[in-house]
Amino acid sequence: MLFGSIVSAVASLGKSWLENKKIKTQQKMMVQEAQLKAEIKRIEKSAEEVKGDINYDLEVLRNQRYSYKDEIALACVILPFIGNFIPGLQDYVLRGWEYLAKAPEWYSVVFIGAISASLGMRFLTKKMFK
């Protein structure tokens, strides 16, 4: 009888340990599943944001097809570049860069934002200022 009681106690302990192990494993799986679901939601949200940004940029480009604003913005970017290669303009371009270096930082941010929005490239601005 004593031997049977010991075996029963050991079996009960083993059963308890296995059940605890099973519960811990189930809890781990639930945590991992919740983390996976959260990651999937984060990725889906990010994809929706990107999709929305792309749609916005495409719509801006469609609406600007009859506007000269984007040509003017492009000229603002290209003309100083071209001026660097024309000997009569190089000093003026250099002086212009020196003056722009003294401009407040907010002006650079606004200028970059305006040019990128005008050319339908807001994604560049978002990446630069994240």
C-alpha positions as CSV (number, residue, x, y, z in Angstrom):
1,M,0.0,0.0,0.0
2,L,2.8,2.4,0.8
3,F,4.4,1.7,-2.6
4,G,1.1,2.4,-4.3
5,S,0.7,5.7,-2.5
6,I,4.3,6.8,-3.6
7,V,3.6,5.8,-7.2
8,S,0.3,7.7,-7.1
9,A,2.0,10.8,-5.6
10,V,4.8,10.7,-8.3
11,A,2.3,10.1,-11.0
12,S,0.2,13.1,-9.7
13,L,3.3,15.3,-9.6
14,G,4.2,14.2,-13.2
15,K,0.7,14.9,-14.4
16,S,0.8,18.3,-12.7
17,W,4.2,19.2,-14.2
18,L,3.0,18.1,-17.7
19,E,-0.2,20.2,-17.4
20,N,1.8,23.2,-16.3
21,K,4.2,22.7,-19.2
22,K,1.2,22.5,-21.5
23,I,-0.3,25.7,-20.1
24,K,3.0,27.5,-20.4
25,T,3.4,26.3,-24.0
26,Q,-0.1,27.4,-24.9
27,Q,0.5,30.8,-23.3
28,K,3.7,31.2,-25.3
29,M,1.9,30.4,-28.4
30,M,-0.9,32.9,-27.6
31,V,1.7,35.6,-27.0
32,Q,3.5,34.8,-30.3
33,E,0.2,34.7,-32.1
34,A,-0.8,38.1,-30.6
35,Q,2.6,39.5,-31.6
36,L,2.3,38.2,-35.1
37,K,-1.2,39.7,-35.5
38,A,0.1,43.0,-34.2
39,E,2.9,42.9,-36.7
40,I,0.5,42.1,-39.5
41,K,-1.7,45.0,-38.5
42,R,1.3,47.3,-38.4
43,I,2.4,46.2,-41.9
44,E,-1.1,46.5,-43.3
45,K,-1.4,50.0,-41.8
46,S,1.9,51.0,-43.2
47,A,0.9,49.7,-46.7
48,E,-2.3,51.6,-46.5
49,E,-0.4,54.8,-45.6
50,V,2.0,54.3,-48.5
51,K,-0.9,53.5,-50.9
52,G,-2.7,56.7,-49.7
53,D,0.5,58.8,-50.3
54,I,1.0,57.3,-53.7
55,N,-2.6,58.0,-54.6
56,Y,-2.3,61.6,-53.4
57,D,0.9,62.2,-55.4
58,L,-0.7,60.7,-58.5
59,E,-3.8,62.9,-58.1
60,V,-1.6,66.0,-57.6
61,L,0.3,65.2,-60.8
62,R,-3.0,64.7,-62.7
63,N,-4.4,68.0,-61.5
64,Q,-1.2,69.8,-62.4
65,R,-1.1,68.8,-66.1
66,Y,-2.4,72.2,-67.1
67,S,-0.4,74.2,-64.6
68,Y,3.0,75.9,-65.1
69,K,3.8,75.6,-61.4
70,D,5.7,72.4,-61.7
71,E,7.7,73.8,-64.7
72,I,8.6,76.8,-62.5
73,A,9.6,74.6,-59.6
74,L,11.7,72.5,-61.9
75,A,13.4,75.6,-63.3
76,C,14.2,76.7,-59.7
77,V,16.1,73.4,-59.3
78,I,17.8,73.2,-62.7
79,L,18.8,76.8,-63.5
80,P,21.4,77.1,-60.7
81,F,22.8,73.7,-61.7
82,I,23.2,74.9,-65.4
83,G,24.5,78.3,-64.2
84,N,27.5,76.5,-62.6
85,F,28.7,75.6,-66.1
86,I,28.4,79.0,-67.7
87,P,31.5,81.1,-67.0
88,G,29.6,84.4,-66.9
89,L,27.1,83.1,-64.4
90,Q,29.4,81.1,-62.1
91,D,30.1,84.0,-59.7
92,Y,26.5,84.9,-59.4
93,V,25.5,81.3,-58.7
94,L,28.3,81.0,-56.1
95,R,27.2,84.2,-54.4
96,G,23.6,83.0,-54.5
97,W,24.6,79.8,-52.7
98,E,26.5,81.9,-50.1
99,Y,23.4,84.0,-49.4
100,L,21.2,80.9,-49.2
101,A,23.6,79.3,-46.7
102,K,22.7,82.2,-44.4
103,A,19.0,81.7,-44.8
104,P,17.1,80.3,-41.8
105,E,16.6,76.5,-41.6
106,W,12.8,76.8,-41.8
107,Y,13.2,78.3,-45.3
108,S,15.1,75.3,-46.5
109,V,12.5,73.0,-45.1
110,V,9.6,75.0,-46.7
111,F,11.5,75.2,-50.0
112,I,12.2,71.4,-50.2
113,G,8.6,70.7,-49.2
114,A,7.2,73.0,-51.8
115,I,9.4,71.7,-54.6
116,S,8.8,68.0,-53.7
117,A,5.0,68.6,-53.5
118,S,4.9,70.5,-56.8
119,L,6.8,67.7,-58.5
120,G,4.7,64.9,-56.9
121,M,7.6,63.6,-54.8
122,R,6.3,64.1,-51.2
123,F,7.6,60.6,-50.3
124,L,11.2,62.1,-50.5
125,T,10.2,64.8,-48.0
126,K,8.7,62.3,-45.7
127,K,11.8,60.2,-45.7
128,M,14.1,63.2,-45.2
129,F,12.3,64.5,-42.2
130,K,11.3,61.3,-40.3
